[in-house]
Amino acid sequence: MHDPVPRLPSLLEAVLSVGTDLELRATLQHIVDAAAELTEARYATLDMTDPGRDGLRRIRTAQRPESPEPPARPEPLESPEPPESPESPELIVPIHVDDEVFGDLRLAGKRAGPFTDEDEQLVRVLATQAGIAIGNARLYETARQRERWIEGAAAVTTALLSGESAADALMTVAERARRLAEASAGVILQPTEDGGMEIVTASTLDDPGDIVGTVIEPGSPVLEQLLGGEPVFIDDSATDPRMTTHVRHRFGPNMMLPLQAGGRLLGTLALPRRRGGRPYTAVERLLATQFASQAALALVHAEAQHSRERLAVYEDRDRIARDLHDLVVQRLFATGMMLESTQRRSAGTGDTDKDVHAMLGRAVDELQSTVQEVRTAIFALQQPPADAPTTFRGKVLREAAGAAAVLGFQPSTRFTGPVENRLAEPVTGRLLTALRRALAAASRRAGVSRVEITVDVTAPLPDGRPGVRLTVFDDGGTGTTVTWRSPL
């Protein structure tokens, strides 16, 4: 046995080098490189006993060539086994971290013959220090991960409470979670009416078009756990029999986490990594589960806040509608009656009075038109702004609002008669189609500054049958009037 003292400076340098970096992967690489340098081994690997804990399987150093060329950059994770032969025995030294075997440090291919007892003593000293450095690196890595996930959860909460729409809120959760987990995709699934789950939102590095809309059909082995609000951890999505979707073949390790708050299941957050990607560690699983719980709570609060804001808008709109009806419409109606009375008194007199009579007639018509438009505005105020209209009036107003974006102004809309009671499918569908065509034609004409839409269910057809008449007038050119009729 040789005296290890002459090699003590090299040992001290190696011991110091393994603690120079706080990141786990870099620390392990320092350990492997230092062991190879200390023993003059051509091959050195560190095989982890529990790859799932830290997400690492093997760290190795490159083969040391005989020629003085620059050494290749060490490659982490999987690598070929170092060659074994009777002339090149291995030196294997375990590394312990907190009374547990972290992995085996394997050395082979010593240049000057077989490994000696002195080599083994030096590597064991290095392994002791390596265990301490690995423990510190683990603590540092865990602290960094917790900090990132906490910051991510806070950012999601802030974004959701800032007033995003429901679709944007789900995308915010999926996008942030994907980045934090270093996943290939961030996916949100929600329950379907038939008892399955459907992907409604997907954040991916590539085009997510073929992912959104994917359905986990009822009866899938994984579905019972997801609908029950249980997290599901999968080692390989492509081969796990519980996965049944057509996109599973492209993914490997996966976490499927419930978005659940107050006993209410909002959906599932799935974070798959690419096929062959490193497995999720126990710490990552815990942090991602906590993130999903926080995100679900933020989604519920954002939804409640949005509902309160919408309720406030509805209340304000109802107040405006009541004021318009109780004040403006009543006053206009009273003014119109006064003018009609004056018109009747002036009828049958001289030419001057006839002019006055005509002017009064036009004033009455304008007031009636104004009353109709105010009533239409009241009806529009009473409609939920974010919902698709379900009444015929609402559908006509939606078409007018869509045309306003092209025309640059809001068309005037009037309804005559009980349109809601007298119109039914398929008449309403044909009328709306005719309205779209007329508005599109008006938008293509030059010089249009006014468009008037009138729907009248009191105008009979030329043959006397009851019918509906749609009139669309625009002032482009010499004025264009489109008229469409249909029996009721």
VENDA-V979768 format. One record per backbone hydrogen bond with DSSP energy under -0.5 kcal/mol. NH is the residue of the N-H (numbers start at 1). CO is the residue of the C=O. If there is no record, write none. Layout:
{{NH	CO} {NH	CO}}
This chain:
{{6	3} {7	4} {8	5} {11	7} {12	8} {13	9} {14	10} {15	11} {16	12} {17	13} {18	14} {19	16} {20	17} {27	23} {28	24} {29	25} {30	26} {31	27} {32	28} {33	29} {34	30} {35	31} {36	32} {37	33} {38	34} {39	35} {40	36} {41	36} {42	108} {42	109} {43	108} {44	61} {45	106} {46	59} {47	104} {48	46} {48	57} {49	102} {50	102} {53	50} {54	50} {55	51} {56	51} {59	46} {60	75} {61	44} {64	42} {65	63} {69	67} {77	58} {85	88} {88	85} {91	107} {92	90} {93	91} {93	105} {95	103} {96	94} {97	100} {100	97} {102	95} {102	100} {103	95} {104	47} {105	93} {106	45} {106	104} {107	91} {108	43} {111	40} {113	110} {113	111} {120	116} {121	117} {122	118} {123	119} {124	120} {125	121} {126	122} {127	123} {128	124} {129	125} {130	126} {131	127} {132	128} {133	129} {134	130} {135	131} {136	132} {137	133} {138	134} {139	135} {140	136} {141	137} {142	138} {143	139} {144	140} {145	141} {146	142} {147	143} {148	144} {149	145} {150	146} {151	147} {152	148} {153	149} {154	150} {155	151} {156	152} {157	153} {158	154} {159	155} {160	156} {161	157} {162	159} {163	160} {164	159} {169	165} {170	166} {171	167} {172	168} {173	169} {174	170} {175	171} {176	172} {177	173} {178	174} {179	175} {180	176} {181	177} {182	178} {182	179} {183	178} {184	272} {185	272} {186	203} {187	270} {188	201} {189	268} {190	198} {192	196} {195	192} {197	216} {198	190} {199	214} {200	188} {200	198} {201	188} {203	186} {204	202} {205	184} {211	208} {212	208} {213	199} {214	211} {216	197} {217	215} {220	217} {222	242} {223	220} {224	220} {226	222} {227	223} {228	224} {229	226} {230	225} {232	256} {234	254} {237	252} {238	251} {239	236} {240	236} {243	240} {248	245} {250	247} {251	248} {252	273} {254	234} {256	232} {257	255} {257	269} {259	267} {260	258} {261	264} {264	261} {265	263} {266	259} {266	264} {267	259} {268	189} {269	257} {270	187} {270	268} {271	255} {273	253} {275	250} {277	274} {285	281} {286	282} {287	283} {288	284} {289	285} {290	286} {291	287} {292	288} {293	289} {294	290} {295	291} {296	292} {297	293} {298	294} {299	295} {300	296} {301	297} {302	298} {303	299} {304	300} {305	301} {306	302} {307	303} {308	304} {309	305} {310	306} {311	307} {312	308} {313	309} {314	310} {315	311} {316	312} {317	313} {318	314} {319	315} {320	316} {321	317} {322	318} {323	319} {324	320} {325	321} {326	322} {327	323} {328	323} {329	324} {330	325} {331	327} {332	328} {333	329} {334	330} {335	331} {336	332} {337	333} {338	334} {339	335} {340	336} {341	337} {342	338} {343	339} {344	340} {345	341} {346	342} {347	343} {347	344} {349	346} {354	350} {355	351} {356	352} {357	353} {358	354} {359	355} {360	356} {361	357} {362	358} {363	359} {364	360} {365	361} {366	362} {367	363} {368	364} {369	365} {370	366} {371	367} {372	368} {373	369} {374	370} {375	371} {376	372} {377	373} {378	374} {379	375} {380	376} {381	377} {382	378} {383	380} {387	384} {395	391} {396	392} {397	393} {398	394} {399	395} {400	396} {401	397} {402	398} {403	399} {404	400} {405	401} {406	402} {406	403} {407	403} {408	404} {411	409} {412	451} {414	453} {416	455} {419	417} {421	418} {422	418} {423	419} {427	424} {428	424} {430	426} {431	427} {432	428} {433	429} {434	430} {435	431} {436	432} {437	433} {438	434} {439	435} {440	436} {441	437} {442	438} {443	439} {444	440} {445	441} {445	442} {448	445} {449	447} {452	473} {453	412} {454	471} {455	414} {456	454} {456	469} {457	416} {460	458} {461	465} {464	461} {468	486} {469	456} {470	484} {471	454} {471	469} {472	482} {473	452} {473	471} {474	480} {475	450} {479	476} {480	474} {482	472} {483	481} {484	470} {486	468} {488	466}}
